[in-house]
Amino acid sequence: MTRPATDDTSADLGVGVPVDTAPKRSPIDSTTGWIVVAATFLSTFTVFGVAYSFGAFFVPMADEFGSPRSAIALFFSITTFLYFGLGVVTGRISDRIGPRPVLLFGAVCLVVGLLATSQVDSLVVGYVTYGIGVGIGVACAYVPMVATVGLWFERRRTAALGVSVAGIGVGTLVVVPVAEALIERQGWRDTYLLMAAGAAVLLGLAAIGARRPDDGGSPAEVLPLARVIRGSRAFALLYASSMSLVVALFLPFVFLGDYLDERGIDGSAALLVGTIGLASVVGRLALGALASRVAPIRLYQGSFLVVALSFLIWVSAGTSYPALVAFAVVLGVAYGGFIALAPAVAADLFGPVGLGGVLGALYTAAGLGGLVGPPLAGELIDRSGYTPALLTAFGFALVGFLILLPLRPDPRP
């Protein structure tokens, strides 16, 4: 939130600037800000549509390479670890030079990674081409763009952030079924070529609207990250809870298709993943709007609990496709709340200036959880079947909720 220039404390911390040296103020909460929201929506639509479509590639790649579930799942885990782990780097770079050059660099990495993955003849090479290419691409398109949206809004910040990250859900809803259909017609290799071309166009368009406000924080105003988070109990709770939750969170994006095959269920995995995406859009928008009346941290805590409970629906679903649809809806709404509310909670606790670095640091927790979760689940499934793996996921998500409980909707820690 912008502070009066006469507030000496703010000036000392580097969040405010003296009146006589302040740059001309950009129109906060204006149409220009909503253009940046649209660019962020498009960038998250593209990169997460690509990343979350991996489940459609899981079975054909496993068949071609003859590999166990845990080895194929490592594709997704390495990518998740990199795009969340590198957010702390791309966020801080964007804080200093702006989001557009960071987004364009990420677009190049994503496109080259997909092109190279379409030609791989071993899993190890694929770990490098897909993991690094898509991982860097998402890291450059997510945290820098979302943090920039936070600078453009004060009064409607939570709603704007909710719309921005709704691109993740819409991308999942649209791209996953398209990828599944293309794989059936063209094969997984040609599908990656087509996705590379589409990503190049869409991220190029998103870069046009990627800009920060004129007074969005100069390099001198961006506090050292260690100073922001050192000794912060709130940061520690957010970090530990996110890491635990994400161990469970991405299992359906990787394993739903394999689950349907193993149980002999007649239904589309892409439709289930798309349902998660659609429900997450509802969760992002509804909870983002509700956060103007209810403390965002309370809604954030509730999202964690519902994610945990959703895995009990999957456990009890058995071979019932309608029950799996119910699981997808419940998980999607809660997942949408988690994604939409995380930037708002961080902005409330640590302020919007330098938010890219703070979000990036928090998202390294999600990277660690994402690195562990799918391979661990794959190993449990290979050894003991789906029920132990899903109950383990429930346990990790519930622990994440319990860790978060002590966090109160207080002012900054």
C-alpha distance (Angstrom), angle and dihedral (degrees) to the residues before:
residue distance angle dihedral
M1 . . .
T2 3.82 . .
R3 3.80 113.2 .
P4 3.80 128.3 -151.3
A5 3.77 112.7 -92.3
T6 3.80 89.6 -125.3
D7 3.82 92.0 64.8
D8 3.81 101.8 107.8
T9 3.80 93.6 -166.5
S10 3.78 91.9 55.8
A11 3.78 91.1 48.3
D12 3.80 91.3 51.1
L13 3.79 90.7 52.4
G14 3.79 92.4 49.8
V15 3.80 95.3 -116.3
G16 3.79 96.3 111.5
V17 3.81 133.8 40.2
P18 3.82 130.3 -147.0
V19 3.77 114.8 -91.4
D20 3.78 95.4 -118.8
T21 3.82 93.7 54.1
A22 3.81 99.9 37.9
P23 3.81 114.9 123.1
K24 3.74 120.8 -124.1
R25 3.77 107.5 -74.1
S26 3.80 119.4 -114.3
P27 3.81 116.2 -132.8
I28 3.80 101.8 -88.8
D29 3.83 115.6 -160.0
S30 3.80 88.1 17.7
T31 3.79 140.0 126.1
T32 3.79 89.7 -90.2
G33 3.78 89.6 59.3
W34 3.80 90.3 53.1
I35 3.81 89.5 53.4
V36 3.79 87.1 57.7
V37 3.82 88.1 49.0
A38 3.81 89.3 53.7
A39 3.82 90.8 49.8
T40 3.80 90.1 49.9
F41 3.80 91.2 48.1
L42 3.81 89.6 52.8
S43 3.79 94.0 47.2
T44 3.82 94.0 48.7
F45 3.82 90.1 43.8
T46 3.79 89.7 56.5
V47 3.77 104.3 41.8
F48 3.79 97.5 39.6
G49 3.79 91.6 42.4
V50 3.80 86.6 58.7
A51 3.81 94.9 42.9
Y52 3.80 97.1 45.0
S53 3.79 93.4 46.6
F54 3.80 88.3 71.6
G55 3.80 91.1 98.1
A56 3.82 88.6 66.9
F57 3.82 88.8 57.2
F58 3.82 94.5 44.9
V59 3.81 100.6 87.8
P60 3.85 98.8 39.6
M61 3.81 91.4 47.3
A62 3.81 92.0 46.8
D63 3.81 89.3 49.9
E64 3.81 93.8 49.2
F65 3.79 96.4 45.5
G66 3.82 96.1 34.9
S67 3.79 91.2 -135.1
P68 3.82 133.1 152.2
R69 3.81 120.5 -104.7
S70 3.79 93.8 -104.3
A71 3.82 92.4 56.3
I72 3.82 94.4 50.6
A73 3.81 91.6 43.2
L74 3.80 88.0 57.8
F75 3.83 88.2 72.6
F76 3.78 89.4 65.6
S77 3.81 94.1 38.9
I78 3.81 94.9 53.3
T79 3.79 90.0 47.8
T80 3.80 92.9 48.5
F81 3.79 92.2 47.3
L82 3.79 91.8 51.1
Y83 3.78 98.8 45.8
F84 3.78 93.3 47.2
G85 3.80 94.7 36.5
L86 3.81 94.7 48.8
G87 3.80 92.1 48.8
V88 3.79 89.5 88.3
V89 3.82 88.4 59.6
T90 3.79 99.3 40.8
G91 3.80 91.1 42.6
R92 3.79 93.1 54.9
I93 3.80 92.5 44.1
S94 3.80 89.6 51.3
D95 3.82 90.3 48.7
R96 3.79 87.1 59.8
I97 3.82 107.1 35.0
G98 3.80 103.3 19.8
P99 3.81 132.5 -104.8
R100 3.82 102.3 -85.1
P101 3.84 100.7 73.3
V102 3.81 89.8 42.2
L103 3.81 91.6 51.6
L104 3.81 92.8 47.9
F105 3.80 91.7 50.5
G106 3.79 89.3 50.5
A107 3.80 91.2 49.8
V108 3.81 90.8 55.7
C109 3.81 91.7 48.9
L110 3.80 92.8 48.3
V111 3.79 94.7 48.7
V112 3.81 94.3 45.3
G113 3.81 90.4 46.6
L114 3.80 92.9 53.4
L115 3.79 92.7 45.7
A116 3.79 91.2 50.5
T117 3.82 93.4 45.4
S118 3.79 90.1 56.0
Q119 3.81 88.1 64.1
V120 3.82 102.4 43.0
D121 3.79 121.0 124.1
S122 3.82 98.7 -172.5
L123 3.78 137.0 44.0
V124 3.79 93.6 -124.1
V125 3.79 92.5 57.8
G126 3.79 89.1 45.8
Y127 3.79 90.8 54.0
V128 3.80 87.6 59.3
T129 3.81 100.3 41.4
Y130 3.79 98.3 40.8
G131 3.79 98.5 30.5
I132 3.79 96.8 48.2
G133 3.81 97.6 34.0
V134 3.79 98.7 46.9
G135 3.81 92.5 32.6
I136 3.81 93.7 56.8
G137 3.79 90.8 41.0
V138 3.79 93.9 56.4
A139 3.81 92.4 41.9
C140 3.79 90.3 55.7
A141 3.79 95.3 44.9
Y142 3.81 101.8 42.1
V143 3.81 116.7 43.5
P144 3.84 97.0 31.3
M145 3.80 93.4 49.4
V146 3.81 96.2 42.9
A147 3.80 91.7 47.5
T148 3.80 89.5 50.8
V149 3.80 90.8 55.3
G150 3.81 88.1 56.2
L151 3.82 89.5 59.8
W152 3.82 93.2 53.6
F153 3.79 96.3 56.8
E154 3.78 140.2 53.2
R155 3.79 109.8 156.8
R156 3.82 95.7 32.7
R157 3.78 99.9 29.1
T158 3.81 97.5 123.1
A159 3.81 93.0 48.6
A160 3.82 91.8 47.1
L161 3.79 91.9 49.9
G162 3.79 89.9 48.8
V163 3.81 91.8 54.6
S164 3.80 91.6 45.0
V165 3.78 95.8 55.0
A166 3.81 91.7 40.9
G167 3.79 82.9 84.0
I168 3.80 87.0 75.6
G169 3.79 91.7 60.3
V170 3.79 95.4 42.3
G171 3.79 90.3 47.8
T172 3.79 89.7 52.9
L173 3.79 91.3 47.4
V174 3.80 94.6 49.9
V175 3.80 107.1 30.0
V176 3.82 100.2 44.3
P177 3.84 96.0 59.6
V178 3.80 90.4 41.5
A179 3.81 90.6 51.9
E180 3.82 91.1 48.5
A181 3.82 91.7 51.2
L182 3.81 92.4 46.6
I183 3.80 92.3 49.1
E184 3.81 90.2 53.8
R185 3.82 91.2 51.4
Q186 3.80 104.6 31.3
G187 3.81 106.2 18.3
W188 3.78 126.8 -113.7
R189 3.83 95.7 -78.1
D190 3.81 96.5 55.9
T191 3.79 89.4 42.8
Y192 3.79 89.9 60.8
L193 3.81 89.1 51.8
L194 3.80 91.1 53.2
M195 3.80 92.0 46.0
A196 3.81 90.2 52.1
A197 3.81 90.9 55.4
G198 3.79 92.9 47.5
A199 3.80 92.9 47.5
A200 3.81 91.4 51.6
V201 3.81 91.8 56.0
L202 3.80 97.3 43.3
L203 3.79 96.7 45.5
G204 3.79 90.0 47.1
L205 3.81 88.8 56.4
A206 3.81 91.5 46.4
A207 3.80 90.9 53.4
I208 3.82 90.2 61.9
G209 3.81 90.5 67.0
A210 3.81 96.6 37.8
R211 3.79 107.0 112.2
R212 3.76 138.9 121.1
P213 3.81 126.7 -132.7
D214 3.79 118.5 -89.8
D215 3.80 91.1 -110.9
G216 3.80 95.0 38.9
G217 3.76 95.1 123.1
S218 3.78 129.4 -67.4
P219 3.79 122.6 -131.1
A220 3.82 88.8 -98.3
E221 3.80 90.3 56.9
V222 3.82 95.3 51.6
L223 3.79 106.4 97.5
P224 3.80 120.5 -138.0
L225 3.77 105.9 -91.4
A226 3.80 93.3 -128.9
R227 3.81 89.1 57.3
V228 3.80 90.9 54.0
I229 3.79 97.6 50.1
R230 3.81 105.4 25.0
G231 3.77 110.4 120.8
S232 3.81 92.0 -2.7
R233 3.78 110.1 146.5
A234 3.80 89.5 -169.1
F235 3.80 91.9 56.8
A236 3.80 91.8 48.5
L237 3.81 91.9 51.4
L238 3.80 93.1 46.9
Y239 3.79 90.6 48.4
A240 3.80 98.2 48.6
S241 3.81 94.1 43.1
S242 3.80 93.4 50.1
M243 3.79 92.9 49.4
S244 3.80 91.8 52.2
L245 3.81 94.5 45.5
V246 3.80 95.2 49.1
V247 3.81 92.3 54.5
A248 3.81 83.2 73.1
L249 3.78 103.6 27.0
F250 3.80 102.9 78.8
L251 3.81 99.0 44.4
P252 3.83 95.2 99.5
F253 3.81 92.1 50.7
V254 3.81 89.3 58.4
F255 3.79 106.1 30.1
L256 3.80 111.0 30.8
G257 3.80 93.1 91.6
D258 3.78 91.8 49.0
Y259 3.83 90.5 46.8
L260 3.80 91.4 55.3
D261 3.80 90.9 48.8
E262 3.79 94.3 47.9
R263 3.82 94.7 47.1
G264 3.80 93.5 42.0
I265 3.80 92.2 -122.8
D266 3.79 116.5 167.6
G267 3.78 104.8 -134.7
S268 3.78 145.4 87.2
A269 3.80 120.8 -83.9
A270 3.80 88.8 -163.5
L271 3.81 89.4 58.0
L272 3.81 90.3 52.5
V273 3.80 93.0 48.9
G274 3.79 89.4 44.4
T275 3.80 88.7 52.1
I276 3.79 89.1 54.2
G277 3.80 87.4 52.4
L278 3.79 94.2 48.3
A279 3.80 93.1 46.1
S280 3.79 89.8 47.9
V281 3.80 89.6 57.0
V282 3.79 88.9 54.7
G283 3.80 89.8 47.8
R284 3.79 93.3 48.5
L285 3.80 95.1 49.1
A286 3.82 98.2 38.0
L287 3.79 96.7 44.4
G288 3.80 91.5 39.9
A289 3.80 89.6 56.1
L290 3.80 92.6 42.6
A291 3.80 90.3 53.5
S292 3.81 88.9 73.8
R293 3.82 87.5 68.6
V294 3.82 103.1 27.1
A295 3.80 124.4 49.5
P296 3.83 106.7 -94.6
I297 3.80 91.8 -134.7
R298 3.82 91.0 59.9
L299 3.80 91.6 52.3
Y300 3.80 88.8 45.1
Q301 3.80 91.1 54.5
G302 3.79 90.6 48.1
S303 3.79 90.7 52.8
F304 3.80 90.5 56.8
L305 3.79 92.2 52.2
V306 3.80 93.6 49.4
V307 3.82 91.8 49.0
A308 3.81 88.3 55.8
L309 3.81 93.8 47.5
S310 3.80 92.1 48.4
F311 3.82 90.5 67.4
L312 3.78 89.2 60.9
I313 3.81 87.0 59.4
W314 3.81 89.5 54.0
V315 3.81 91.3 47.9
S316 3.81 91.3 52.2
A317 3.83 94.6 41.9
G318 3.79 95.3 82.3
T319 3.82 107.0 168.5
S320 3.81 95.5 -20.2
Y321 3.79 110.5 119.9
P322 3.86 93.1 -168.0
A323 3.81 88.8 55.6
L324 3.80 89.0 52.4
V325 3.80 88.8 51.8
A326 3.82 88.2 53.1
F327 3.81 88.9 50.8
A328 3.80 90.4 50.5
V329 3.81 92.1 51.2
V330 3.80 95.1 48.2
L331 3.79 94.2 44.1
G332 3.80 91.7 44.9
V333 3.81 95.0 54.3
A334 3.80 92.2 47.8
Y335 3.81 93.1 43.1
G336 3.79 89.2 51.1
G337 3.78 90.1 52.9
F338 3.79 91.8 49.8
I339 3.81 92.6 52.1
A340 3.82 96.6 40.9
L341 3.78 96.9 44.9
A342 3.82 99.6 43.6
P343 3.85 94.4 77.0
A344 3.82 91.3 43.2
V345 3.81 92.1 50.4
A346 3.81 91.0 47.8
A347 3.82 91.7 48.0
D348 3.81 90.8 50.3
L349 3.80 92.2 49.6
F350 3.80 102.1 37.7
G351 3.82 106.2 17.8
P352 3.83 131.2 -112.1
V353 3.82 98.6 -89.4
G354 3.78 108.8 90.9
L355 3.80 90.0 7.7
G356 3.80 91.2 140.3
G357 3.79 92.0 65.8
V358 3.80 93.8 44.1
L359 3.80 92.8 49.2
G360 3.77 90.3 45.6
A361 3.80 90.9 53.1
L362 3.80 91.5 48.7
Y363 3.79 92.3 48.0
T364 3.79 92.0 57.4
A365 3.82 83.4 75.4
A366 3.79 89.6 57.9
G367 3.79 88.6 47.9
L368 3.79 91.5 56.3
G369 3.80 91.5 46.6
G370 3.78 91.3 48.1
L371 3.79 91.5 49.4
V372 3.81 92.0 54.2
G373 3.81 102.8 35.6
P374 3.84 108.8 65.7
P375 3.84 97.3 39.9
L376 3.81 90.3 45.8
A377 3.79 90.2 50.3
G378 3.80 91.1 46.1
E379 3.79 90.9 52.7
L380 3.82 91.9 48.4
I381 3.81 91.4 47.7
D382 3.81 92.3 49.1
R383 3.81 91.1 50.5
S384 3.80 105.8 33.0
G385 3.80 110.2 6.3
Y386 3.78 133.8 -110.5
T387 3.81 101.9 -57.0
P388 3.85 96.9 66.8
A389 3.82 90.0 44.5
L390 3.81 93.0 51.4
L391 3.81 93.3 45.8
T392 3.81 88.5 51.2
A393 3.80 89.0 52.0
F394 3.81 89.9 50.9
G395 3.80 89.7 51.8
F396 3.81 93.9 51.6
A397 3.82 92.7 47.6
L398 3.81 92.0 48.2
V399 3.80 91.2 50.7
G400 3.80 88.1 52.6
F401 3.81 89.7 55.1
L402 3.82 92.7 48.1
I403 3.81 92.5 49.8
L404 3.80 89.7 53.5
L405 3.81 96.2 51.0
P406 3.84 97.6 87.3
L407 3.81 91.0 58.3
R408 3.78 109.7 103.1
P409 3.83 130.0 -162.5
D410 3.79 91.1 -106.7
P411 3.80 127.7 142.8
R412 3.75 117.2 -92.2
P413 3.84 114.5 -37.9
